[in-house]
Amino acid sequence: MTKSKHTINGEKGLSYTQQIKWDKKEKAFWVKYFNNPPEPKAIPEEAGVLSFRSCDITDSDIGFLTTRVKVIKALELDDAYITIEAIKFLTRLEHIGELRLKGCTELYNDCVPYLTKLKGLNMLHVVGTNVNIDGLTGMHTLTELRKLFLSVEPKQEIEKQMRELKMQLPLCDFYINYTLYSFDEDEAHIK
C-alpha cells in the first residue's frame, strides 16, 4: 500500500512540505540567498552549485534548505559557522555530489557518522575543521567518494590511518594539506 501525498488546494505532485507556507525565519532565508522566490512551491528540488562561502549561514538555514531541496550537485560552506546540526540536516538530501567544509571550525569528529550517511558524495573537503584523521573511520559507506581533502599536523604519523582509509575507500584519492597522498606499491594492494 502506498501513501498518498497530502495536498493543499488540490496541488498534486508536490510534497506536503513544498505546499505549506513558510514562517518568517524561513522566508528570510530564501529572501536573503535566493532572490525572494514568490512561494515555497517555486523552489526547485534540484540545485547545481550552491555557494555559501564565508556567509553567515546557520544550522537552521541548512535545515530550511534541505526541507525543500533534495538534490545538490555541490554545496560550498567554507568558513561557515555551522555545527553537527547542519550535517544532520544534510542527511535529508537524496543526493549531494560535493561538500566543501573548509574552515568550519565548529565541526568535530562527532559529525563523521552523519557525513557517512550522505548519498552520492564524491568529494569531501574538511581541511581546517576539527575533523581529524583519527575521526575518519567508518567511511566505507561512502562508496562513490573519489576525493577527500583533510589536514594533519606537520610530522604527524599517519601511515596506519591512511592504510585503513585506503582499505575502506579504495577508489578515493586523499589530499593531505592539499598534497596528494601516495601509497607505496605494497600498501596500494592491501585488501
C-alpha positions as CSV (number, residue, x, y, z in Angstrom):
1,M,0.0,0.0,0.0
2,T,1.5,3.4,-1.0
3,K,0.9,6.5,0.9
4,S,-0.8,9.3,-0.9
5,K,0.7,12.8,-0.7
6,H,-1.2,15.3,1.3
7,T,-2.5,18.1,-0.9
8,I,-3.4,21.7,-0.2
9,N,-5.7,23.4,-2.7
10,G,-5.6,20.3,-4.9
11,E,-1.9,20.8,-5.9
12,K,-1.0,17.2,-6.7
13,G,2.6,16.2,-7.3
14,L,4.1,18.5,-4.8
15,S,5.1,17.1,-1.4
16,Y,3.2,18.4,1.6
17,T,6.3,20.3,2.8
18,Q,6.6,22.1,-0.5
19,Q,2.9,23.2,-0.4
20,I,2.9,24.6,3.1
21,K,3.6,28.3,3.6
22,W,6.8,29.3,5.4
23,D,7.4,31.1,8.6
24,K,9.2,34.4,8.9
25,K,12.6,32.9,9.6
26,E,12.5,30.5,6.7
27,K,11.2,33.2,4.4
28,A,14.0,35.5,5.5
29,F,16.5,32.7,4.5
30,W,15.0,32.4,1.0
31,V,14.8,36.1,0.5
32,K,18.4,36.6,1.6
33,Y,20.0,33.8,-0.5
34,F,17.6,33.1,-3.4
35,N,16.2,36.3,-4.7
36,N,12.8,36.0,-2.9
37,P,11.0,33.2,-4.5
38,P,7.3,34.0,-4.6
39,E,6.1,30.9,-2.8
40,P,7.6,27.6,-1.4
41,K,6.4,25.6,-4.4
42,A,8.5,27.8,-6.7
43,I,11.7,26.4,-5.1
44,P,13.2,23.6,-7.3
45,E,14.0,20.2,-5.7
46,E,17.4,20.1,-7.5
47,A,20.2,22.6,-7.4
48,G,23.6,22.9,-9.1
49,V,26.4,24.6,-7.2
50,L,25.3,26.4,-4.1
51,S,28.0,28.6,-2.6
52,F,27.7,30.0,0.9
53,R,31.4,30.6,1.4
54,S,32.2,33.0,4.2
55,C,28.5,33.7,4.7
56,D,26.6,33.9,8.0
57,I,24.6,30.8,7.2
58,T,23.4,28.9,10.2
59,D,22.4,25.3,11.1
60,S,18.8,26.4,10.8
61,D,19.4,27.8,7.3
62,I,20.7,24.4,6.2
63,G,17.6,22.9,7.7
64,F,15.4,25.3,5.6
65,L,17.4,24.4,2.5
66,T,17.2,20.6,3.0
67,T,13.4,20.8,3.7
68,R,12.8,21.9,0.1
69,V,15.8,21.0,-2.0
70,K,16.5,17.3,-2.3
71,V,19.5,17.1,-4.8
72,I,22.6,19.3,-4.7
73,K,25.5,19.0,-7.2
74,A,27.9,20.9,-4.9
75,L,27.5,22.7,-1.6
76,E,30.2,25.1,-0.6
77,L,30.1,26.0,3.1
78,D,33.7,27.2,3.5
79,D,34.3,29.2,6.7
80,A,30.6,29.0,7.7
81,Y,29.8,28.9,11.4
82,I,27.9,25.6,11.3
83,T,27.9,22.6,13.7
84,I,27.0,18.9,13.7
85,E,23.3,20.0,13.4
86,A,23.9,21.3,9.9
87,I,25.5,18.0,8.9
88,K,22.5,16.1,10.4
89,F,20.2,18.3,8.2
90,L,22.3,17.4,5.1
91,T,21.4,13.7,5.6
92,R,17.9,14.6,4.4
93,L,19.2,15.0,0.9
94,E,18.7,12.3,-1.7
95,H,22.0,13.2,-3.3
96,I,24.9,15.6,-2.7
97,G,27.9,15.4,-5.1
98,E,30.4,17.6,-3.4
99,L,30.6,19.1,0.1
100,R,33.2,21.7,1.0
101,L,33.5,22.4,4.7
102,K,36.9,24.1,4.7
103,G,37.5,26.2,7.7
104,C,34.2,25.2,9.5
105,T,35.9,25.2,12.9
106,E,32.8,24.1,14.8
107,L,32.8,20.7,13.1
108,Y,34.4,17.9,15.1
109,N,34.8,14.1,14.7
110,D,31.3,13.6,16.1
111,C,29.9,14.7,12.7
112,V,31.6,11.9,10.8
113,P,28.8,9.3,11.4
114,Y,26.5,11.8,9.7
115,L,28.9,12.6,6.9
116,T,29.0,8.8,6.1
117,K,25.2,8.9,5.6
118,L,25.4,11.3,2.7
119,K,24.2,9.8,-0.5
120,G,26.2,10.3,-3.8
121,L,29.1,12.1,-2.2
122,N,32.1,12.1,-4.5
123,M,34.2,14.9,-3.0
124,L,34.6,15.9,0.7
125,H,36.7,18.8,1.9
126,V,37.3,19.0,5.7
127,V,40.6,20.9,5.8
128,G,40.7,23.5,8.6
129,T,37.9,21.8,10.6
130,N,38.3,19.9,13.8
131,V,37.7,16.6,12.0
132,N,41.0,14.8,12.1
133,I,42.3,11.6,10.5
134,D,41.5,9.5,13.6
135,G,37.9,10.6,13.3
136,L,37.5,9.5,9.7
137,T,37.0,5.8,10.5
138,G,33.9,4.1,9.1
139,M,34.0,5.9,5.8
140,H,33.4,2.6,3.9
141,T,29.7,3.6,3.3
142,L,30.8,6.4,1.0
143,T,31.4,4.1,-2.0
144,E,31.3,7.0,-4.5
145,L,33.8,9.2,-2.7
146,R,36.7,9.9,-5.1
147,K,38.5,12.9,-3.4
148,L,39.0,13.5,0.3
149,F,40.8,16.7,1.5
150,L,41.9,16.7,5.1
151,S,44.6,18.4,7.2
152,V,47.1,16.9,9.6
153,E,49.7,18.4,11.9
154,P,53.2,18.6,10.5
155,K,55.2,15.4,11.2
156,Q,52.2,13.6,12.5
157,E,52.4,9.8,11.8
158,I,49.5,8.9,9.6
159,E,50.6,5.8,7.7
160,K,48.4,3.4,9.7
161,Q,45.3,5.6,9.4
162,M,45.9,6.2,5.7
163,R,46.2,2.5,5.0
164,E,42.9,2.0,6.9
165,L,41.2,4.7,4.9
166,K,42.5,3.3,1.6
167,M,41.1,-0.1,2.5
168,Q,37.7,1.5,3.2
169,L,37.8,3.7,0.1
170,P,40.0,2.0,-2.5
171,L,38.9,4.3,-5.3
172,C,39.5,7.6,-3.4
173,D,42.4,10.0,-3.7
174,F,43.5,11.5,-0.4
175,Y,44.8,15.1,-0.3
176,I,46.7,15.8,2.9
177,N,47.2,19.6,3.4
178,Y,46.4,19.9,-0.3
179,T,49.1,17.4,-1.4
180,L,48.0,14.1,-3.0
181,Y,49.0,11.3,-0.6
182,S,50.8,8.5,-2.4
183,F,50.9,4.9,-1.2
184,D,53.8,2.7,-1.9
185,E,53.1,-0.4,-4.1
186,D,52.7,-2.8,-1.2
187,E,50.2,-0.6,0.6
188,A,48.2,0.0,-2.6
189,H,47.4,-3.6,-2.9
190,I,46.2,-4.3,0.7
191,K,42.7,-5.8,0.7
